[in-house]
């Protein structure tokens, strides 16, 4: 496979990074100005002006060099090798067939507000692992990188396997029908537990806010809370009623309740990886239409108590079936 694919920062991501750096440096500058202008340089406005000018120049240089650094950084896939480069300098080099690849997405929050998301490619081999920071690619670029790596691995392995069986007439073993159970009781109990946890926190807050209200006004507040809780429970039960008891998969099709998806008619499938960092979502693109199957979130500590505890095996089976039918399998990490 003499093909080269280059992944670099997108213009939208670059503008976002530039904006964050300018805002961050500006906020720090405001704090520094406030401290220095009221302490060290309280009686020296001219000196303070020179300090401000120097800070602005320093900030401009830092922003320019950081942007240049982002523009130079790239990931290159060539043949069976992944290169991490900065300009023409190779920072890292990985043989695609020598590692198992996984992903790690880390979201940072400040007072509940998301401030930064980092994306890393995790390389596993012989019980050890290391990571490559791919945050500069952003969400879309990282998703594309993961999907491309998986395609490379599948194609390279297929080439190796094909060379090994030259002259042999044996066919690959057929994939037997596999049944995956969906646990609706776990889905319902998980949603209700999450609602109760939320209501306890909100209830305590509302108690201190509205404790001095008249009884009639408190009845309105708590009555509204109760009504919302009932609506949530009813919606959870209605959604659970639409979830089938099982999913059937064989080499030719996926059966989800009354829906049947034939691999021969499927154009591509998008799936979130089997990880506690992501929700469990399957998107099927068939005959120009998109079908989305959402399972319980995978963020629970006890994965056995989710709607779909066998999601990891389901994920691998779908990937294998698509590969046999030469269909596109896309990994969505965020």
C-alpha positions as CSV (number, residue, x, y, z in Angstrom):
1,X,0.0,0.0,0.0
2,X,1.9,3.0,-1.3
3,X,-0.4,5.6,0.0
4,X,0.3,8.6,2.1
5,X,-2.3,10.5,4.2
6,X,-1.5,13.7,6.1
7,X,-3.5,15.0,9.0
8,X,-2.9,18.6,10.0
9,X,-4.8,21.2,12.1
10,X,-7.9,22.6,10.4
11,X,-8.4,26.3,9.9
12,X,-11.4,26.3,12.2
13,X,-9.4,24.6,14.9
14,X,-6.5,27.0,14.4
15,X,-8.8,30.0,14.8
16,X,-10.3,28.5,17.9
17,X,-6.8,27.9,19.4
18,X,-5.7,31.4,18.4
19,X,-8.8,32.9,20.1
20,X,-8.2,30.9,23.3
21,X,-4.6,32.0,23.5
22,X,-5.5,35.7,23.0
23,X,-8.3,35.6,25.6
24,X,-6.2,33.6,28.1
25,X,-3.2,36.0,27.8
26,X,-5.6,39.0,28.0
27,X,-7.2,37.8,31.2
28,X,-3.8,37.1,32.8
29,X,-2.7,40.6,31.7
30,X,-5.7,42.2,33.3
31,X,-4.9,40.5,36.6
32,X,-1.2,41.3,36.4
33,X,-2.1,45.0,35.6
34,X,-4.5,45.2,38.5
35,X,-1.8,43.8,40.9
36,X,1.1,45.9,39.7
37,X,-0.7,49.1,39.2
38,X,-1.9,49.1,42.9
39,X,1.3,47.9,44.4
40,X,4.8,48.2,42.8
41,X,4.0,50.8,40.2
42,X,1.3,52.7,42.1
43,X,3.1,56.0,41.8
44,X,4.9,55.3,38.5
45,X,2.4,55.4,35.7
46,X,5.1,55.8,33.0
47,X,6.9,52.6,34.2
48,X,3.6,50.8,34.3
49,X,2.9,51.8,30.7
50,X,6.3,50.4,29.6
51,X,5.5,47.1,31.5
52,X,2.1,47.0,29.7
53,X,3.8,47.5,26.3
54,X,6.3,44.8,27.0
55,X,3.6,42.4,28.1
56,X,1.7,43.0,24.9
57,X,4.8,42.4,22.8
58,X,5.6,39.2,24.7
59,X,2.0,38.0,24.3
60,X,2.0,38.7,20.6
61,X,5.3,36.8,20.1
62,X,4.0,33.8,22.2
63,X,0.7,33.6,20.1
64,X,2.6,33.8,16.8
65,X,5.1,31.1,17.7
66,X,2.5,28.8,19.2
67,X,0.4,29.2,16.0
68,X,3.4,28.4,13.8
69,X,4.1,25.4,16.0
70,X,0.6,24.1,15.5
71,X,0.8,24.7,11.7
72,X,4.0,22.7,11.5
73,X,2.7,19.7,13.5
74,X,1.2,16.8,11.5
75,X,0.6,13.1,11.5
76,X,1.4,11.1,8.4
77,X,0.2,7.6,7.5
78,X,2.5,6.0,4.9
79,X,2.4,2.3,4.0
80,X,2.3,0.5,7.4
81,X,3.9,3.4,9.4
82,X,2.5,6.3,11.4
83,X,4.8,9.4,11.7
84,X,4.4,12.3,14.0
85,X,6.2,15.2,12.5
86,X,7.0,18.9,13.2
87,X,7.9,20.3,9.9
88,X,10.3,17.8,8.4
89,X,11.5,16.5,11.8
90,X,10.1,13.1,12.9
91,X,9.0,13.3,16.5
92,X,7.6,9.7,16.7
93,X,7.4,6.7,14.4
94,X,5.0,3.7,14.9
95,X,4.5,0.5,12.9
96,X,0.7,0.2,12.6
97,X,0.8,-3.7,12.7
98,X,2.8,-3.8,15.9
99,X,0.3,-2.1,18.2
100,X,-3.3,-2.3,19.3
101,X,-4.9,1.2,19.0
102,X,-7.3,2.8,21.5
103,X,-8.4,6.3,22.1
104,X,-8.5,8.6,25.2
105,X,-10.6,11.7,25.3
106,X,-10.3,14.0,28.4
107,X,-12.6,16.9,28.9
108,X,-11.7,19.7,31.4
109,X,-14.3,21.7,33.2
110,X,-14.3,24.9,35.2
111,X,-17.4,25.2,37.5
112,X,-19.3,22.9,35.2
113,X,-18.3,24.8,32.0
114,X,-16.2,22.8,29.5
115,X,-12.9,24.6,28.9
116,X,-10.7,22.2,26.9
117,X,-10.9,18.7,25.3
118,X,-7.7,16.7,24.7
119,X,-7.5,13.7,22.3
120,X,-4.9,11.0,22.5
121,X,-4.1,8.0,20.5
122,X,-3.2,5.1,22.9
123,X,-0.8,2.4,21.6
124,X,-0.8,-1.0,23.4
125,X,1.6,-3.8,23.1
126,X,2.9,-6.6,25.4
127,X,1.0,-5.3,28.5
128,X,2.4,-1.8,28.1
129,X,0.9,1.3,26.6
130,X,1.9,4.8,25.5
131,X,0.0,7.7,24.0
132,X,0.4,10.3,21.3
133,X,-1.3,13.6,21.8
134,X,-3.5,14.5,18.9
135,X,-5.4,17.4,20.4
136,X,-4.2,19.8,17.7
137,X,-6.4,17.8,15.2
138,X,-9.6,18.6,16.9
139,X,-12.7,16.3,17.1
140,X,-13.3,15.9,13.4
141,X,-9.6,15.4,12.5
142,X,-9.1,12.9,15.3
143,X,-12.2,10.9,14.2
144,X,-10.9,10.8,10.7
145,X,-7.4,9.7,11.9
146,X,-8.8,6.8,13.9
147,X,-11.0,5.6,11.0
148,X,-8.1,5.8,8.6
149,X,-5.8,3.8,10.9
150,X,-8.4,1.1,11.3
151,X,-8.8,0.9,7.5
152,X,-5.0,0.7,7.1
153,X,-4.8,-2.1,9.7
154,X,-7.6,-4.1,8.1
155,X,-6.2,-3.7,4.5
156,X,-2.6,-4.5,5.6
157,X,-3.8,-7.6,7.5
158,X,-5.9,-8.7,4.6
159,X,-2.9,-8.4,2.3
160,X,-0.8,-10.5,4.6
161,X,-3.5,-13.1,5.1
162,X,-4.1,-13.3,1.3
163,X,-0.4,-14.0,0.7
164,X,-0.4,-16.7,3.3
165,X,-3.3,-18.6,1.8
166,X,-2.2,-18.5,-1.9
167,X,-2.8,-21.9,-3.4
168,X,-5.3,-22.9,-0.7
169,X,-9.0,-23.3,-1.4
170,X,-10.3,-23.0,2.2
171,X,-12.9,-20.3,2.8
172,X,-13.2,-18.2,5.9
173,X,-15.3,-19.7,8.6
174,X,-18.8,-18.3,8.5
175,X,-19.9,-16.0,11.4
176,X,-22.7,-17.8,13.3
177,X,-25.8,-15.9,14.5
178,X,-25.0,-14.1,17.7
179,X,-27.7,-12.9,20.2
180,X,-27.0,-9.9,22.4
181,X,-29.4,-9.3,25.3
182,X,-30.6,-5.8,26.1
183,X,-31.4,-5.2,29.8
184,X,-34.2,-2.7,29.9
185,X,-34.4,-2.9,33.7
186,X,-30.8,-1.6,34.0
187,X,-31.7,1.3,31.7
188,X,-34.8,2.2,33.8
189,X,-33.1,1.9,37.1
190,X,-30.0,3.9,35.9
191,X,-32.2,6.7,34.7
192,X,-34.2,6.8,37.9
193,X,-31.1,6.8,40.1
194,X,-29.6,9.7,38.1
195,X,-32.9,11.6,38.4
196,X,-33.0,11.0,42.2
197,X,-29.4,12.1,42.6
198,X,-30.2,15.3,40.6
199,X,-33.4,16.0,42.6
200,X,-31.7,15.6,46.0
201,X,-29.1,18.3,45.0
202,X,-31.7,20.6,43.4
203,X,-34.1,20.0,46.3
204,X,-31.6,21.1,48.9
205,X,-30.8,24.2,46.9
206,X,-34.4,25.1,46.4
207,X,-35.2,24.5,50.1
208,X,-32.8,27.3,51.2
209,X,-34.0,29.6,48.4
210,X,-37.7,29.2,48.9
211,X,-38.0,28.3,52.6
212,X,-39.4,31.6,53.5
213,X,-42.2,31.5,50.9
214,X,-45.9,31.1,51.8
215,X,-47.3,27.6,51.9
216,X,-49.3,28.2,48.7
217,X,-46.1,29.3,46.9
218,X,-44.1,26.4,48.1
219,X,-46.8,24.0,46.9
220,X,-46.4,25.5,43.4
221,X,-42.6,25.1,43.5
222,X,-42.6,21.5,44.8
223,X,-45.6,20.6,42.7
224,X,-43.7,21.7,39.6
225,X,-40.7,19.6,40.6
226,X,-43.0,16.6,41.2
227,X,-44.6,17.1,37.8
228,X,-41.2,17.2,36.0
229,X,-40.2,14.1,37.8
230,X,-43.3,12.2,36.7
231,X,-42.7,13.4,33.1
232,X,-39.1,12.1,33.2
233,X,-40.2,8.7,34.6
234,X,-43.0,8.4,32.0
235,X,-40.6,9.3,29.1
236,X,-38.1,6.7,30.4
237,X,-40.7,4.0,30.6
238,X,-42.0,4.9,27.1
239,X,-38.5,4.7,25.7
240,X,-37.8,1.5,27.4
241,X,-41.0,0.0,25.9
242,X,-39.5,0.7,22.4
243,X,-36.3,-1.1,23.2
244,X,-36.3,-4.7,22.0
245,X,-35.1,-7.5,24.3
246,X,-32.2,-8.5,22.1
247,X,-30.2,-7.8,19.0
248,X,-29.3,-10.6,16.5
249,X,-26.2,-10.4,14.3
250,X,-25.0,-12.8,11.7
251,X,-22.7,-12.5,8.6
252,X,-25.5,-11.1,6.5
253,X,-27.6,-8.8,8.7
254,X,-28.4,-7.0,11.9
255,X,-31.9,-7.5,13.5
256,X,-33.0,-4.9,16.0
257,X,-36.6,-5.5,17.0
258,X,-38.7,-5.2,13.9
259,X,-35.9,-3.6,11.9
260,X,-33.6,-5.6,9.7
261,X,-30.4,-4.1,8.2
262,X,-28.7,-6.1,5.4
263,X,-24.9,-5.7,5.3
264,X,-25.1,-5.8,1.4
265,X,-27.3,-2.7,1.4
266,X,-25.4,-0.8,4.1
267,X,-23.1,2.0,2.9
268,X,-21.3,2.5,6.2
269,X,-21.7,2.3,10.0
270,X,-20.5,4.8,12.6
271,X,-20.0,3.5,16.2
272,X,-18.6,4.8,19.4
273,X,-15.8,2.6,20.8
274,X,-16.4,0.3,23.7
275,X,-15.1,2.6,26.4
276,X,-16.5,4.3,29.6
277,X,-15.6,7.6,28.0
278,X,-18.3,7.5,25.4
279,X,-22.0,6.9,25.1
280,X,-23.0,3.8,23.1
281,X,-24.4,4.9,19.7
282,X,-24.7,3.0,16.4
283,X,-25.5,4.9,13.2
284,X,-26.4,2.9,10.1
285,X,-26.3,4.4,6.7
286,X,-28.4,2.3,4.3
287,X,-29.9,3.2,0.9
288,X,-29.4,6.9,1.5
289,X,-31.1,6.9,4.9
290,X,-29.6,7.1,8.4
291,X,-30.8,5.0,11.3
292,X,-29.5,5.8,14.9
293,X,-29.6,3.2,17.7
294,X,-28.8,4.8,21.0
295,X,-28.0,2.5,24.0
296,X,-27.4,3.4,27.6
297,X,-24.5,5.7,28.3
298,X,-21.2,3.8,29.0
299,X,-20.1,6.2,31.8
300,X,-21.4,4.1,34.7
301,X,-18.7,2.6,36.8
302,X,-20.3,-0.8,36.7
303,X,-20.6,-1.6,33.0
304,X,-22.5,-4.8,33.8
305,X,-25.5,-2.7,35.0
306,X,-26.0,-0.9,31.7
307,X,-28.6,-1.5,29.0
308,X,-26.0,-3.2,26.8
309,X,-23.2,-4.9,28.8
310,X,-22.0,-6.9,25.8
311,X,-21.5,-3.7,23.7
312,X,-17.7,-4.4,23.3
313,X,-18.3,-7.8,21.7
314,X,-21.1,-6.3,19.6
315,X,-18.7,-3.5,18.4
316,X,-16.0,-6.0,17.3
317,X,-18.5,-8.3,15.6
318,X,-20.0,-5.4,13.6
319,X,-16.5,-4.3,12.6
320,X,-15.6,-7.8,11.4
321,X,-18.9,-8.2,9.4
322,X,-18.4,-4.9,7.6
323,X,-14.9,-5.8,6.8
324,X,-16.0,-9.0,5.2
325,X,-18.5,-7.1,3.1
326,X,-16.0,-4.4,2.2
327,X,-18.1,-1.7,3.8
328,X,-16.9,1.4,5.6
329,X,-16.6,1.3,9.4
330,X,-16.2,4.7,11.1
331,X,-15.2,5.1,14.8
332,X,-16.6,8.2,16.4
333,X,-14.8,9.2,19.6
334,X,-16.7,12.3,20.5
